[in-house]
Amino acid sequence: SQQGEEDPQALSIQEGENATMNCSYKTSINNLQWYRQNSGRGLVHLILIRSNEREKHSGRLRVTLDTSKKSSSLLITASRAADTASYFCATRQGGSEKLVFGKGMKLTVNP
Amino acid sequence: DTAVSQTPKYLVTQMGNDKSIKCEQNLGHDTMYWYKQDSKKFLKIMFSYNNKELIINETVPNRFSPKSPDKAHLNLHINSLELGDSAVYFCASSSFRGGSYEQYFGPGTRLTVT
């Protein structure tokens, strides 16, 4: 069953602006991951945050996790046209072997 | 070097046919996956193998049969193709099983059933 729900479903910003995407989930998780998918390509892993972590950084990416609210956010700072893609959150629930992906969110960065 | 490769990239076929998609990873990973992405971009796990052992088998029609000849390869065979099978199929791999590790995705195979 679907776990994550990204919000907003689509976001259009200008180059240089920050982009924030949110993900909400329903059950307790072991970890939460963010992936990027460029048009016509496979998914690329961006960052993984474990359930006992609250914040993680990787380059221009900042991810937060609030397990009490069952939500995560992905912040991309100083966006570039090359950041234009769909972004997915994925969660591993409890003892499950699998990742469950959200519906994805389309980010468009205009040059 | 391509980490996870799939063939073919595009597959157009008629209803009722049988087709296969091949996947290979050169990352030395133990676990491989098949996902289906529908027209609305929703990505759903279908199968997962760990060291040639089937560990995830989601509720998919038994017309879909995965085969892992060795831990670097995971193929997907589909019998009696239906219109609803049209989608993009992604192969992925991870170093260990359990969903706690990043997954590396192939470029996808766009299957169109007419």
Chai-1 contact restraints between the chains, C-beta under 6 A:
chainA,res_idxA,chainB,res_idxB,connection_type,confidence,min_distance_angstrom,max_distance_angstrom,comment,restraint_id
A,N31,B,S100,contact,1.0,0.0,6.0,A-B,restraint_1
A,G42,B,F90,contact,1.0,0.0,6.0,A-B,restraint_2
A,G42,B,F105,contact,1.0,0.0,6.0,A-B,restraint_3
A,G42,B,G106,contact,1.0,0.0,6.0,A-B,restraint_4
A,G42,B,P107,contact,1.0,0.0,6.0,A-B,restraint_5
A,G42,B,G108,contact,1.0,0.0,6.0,A-B,restraint_6
A,L43,B,F105,contact,1.0,0.0,6.0,A-B,restraint_7
A,H45,B,E102,contact,1.0,0.0,6.0,A-B,restraint_8
A,L48,B,E102,contact,1.0,0.0,6.0,A-B,restraint_9
A,R92,B,G99,contact,1.0,0.0,6.0,A-B,restraint_10
A,E97,B,I55,contact,1.0,0.0,6.0,A-B,restraint_11
A,E97,B,I56,contact,1.0,0.0,6.0,A-B,restraint_12
A,E97,B,G98,contact,1.0,0.0,6.0,A-B,restraint_13
A,E97,B,G99,contact,1.0,0.0,6.0,A-B,restraint_14
A,K98,B,I45,contact,1.0,0.0,6.0,A-B,restraint_15
A,K98,B,I56,contact,1.0,0.0,6.0,A-B,restraint_16
A,K98,B,G99,contact,1.0,0.0,6.0,A-B,restraint_17
A,L99,B,G99,contact,1.0,0.0,6.0,A-B,restraint_18
A,F101,B,L43,contact,1.0,0.0,6.0,A-B,restraint_19
A,K103,B,F42,contact,1.0,0.0,6.0,A-B,restraint_20
A,G104,B,K41,contact,1.0,0.0,6.0,A-B,restraint_21
